[in-house]
Amino acid sequence: MTAIFIDGDACPVKAEVFRVAERYSLPVTVVGNSWLRLPDHPLFKMIVVPEGPDVADKRIVELIERGDICITNDIPLAAHCLEKAALVLRPDGRALTEASIGDVLATRDLMTSLRETGAITGGPAPFGPRDRSRFLSALDTMVHAARRVR
């Protein structure tokens, strides 16, 4: 059965994931550095990991399997999940794939360098209703694709 893993500490679409997961009876695991209140449902569980660099990411990579779905904005985590033949969706509704991850990693590294030199001082655009809508549509599509992979 396809499972969904959420990189939980800064995920703005947890409620949407829970709605879709409940509709399809999919288990959801939220992994984070602090406890988060989840809906009371037997398919939903929280894993709290110790503070530290990439501890939550490493736990997700340990647990995720082929055909599972990871919801994250963390590009290195996405790359590791793709290596395990999992599907990856960003909270803004953009899927990351084996074909796109190299460019996304390179862009991430470039933007980090530009921010460190002061050339770029702003961050991403605020998360809005269109992002939420795009995410819901993309997650629904990804659930169907994941079921074919398994």
Protein Blocks (a to p, Z undefined) as FASTA:
>chain_A
ZZddddfklccklmmmmmmmmmnopacddddfbdcdddddfkbccddddedehklmmmmm
mmpcghiacddfbfklmmmmmmnopacddfkopacdfklmmmmmmmmmmmmmmmmnopam
bdcddddfklmmmmmmmmmmmmmmmmmmZZ
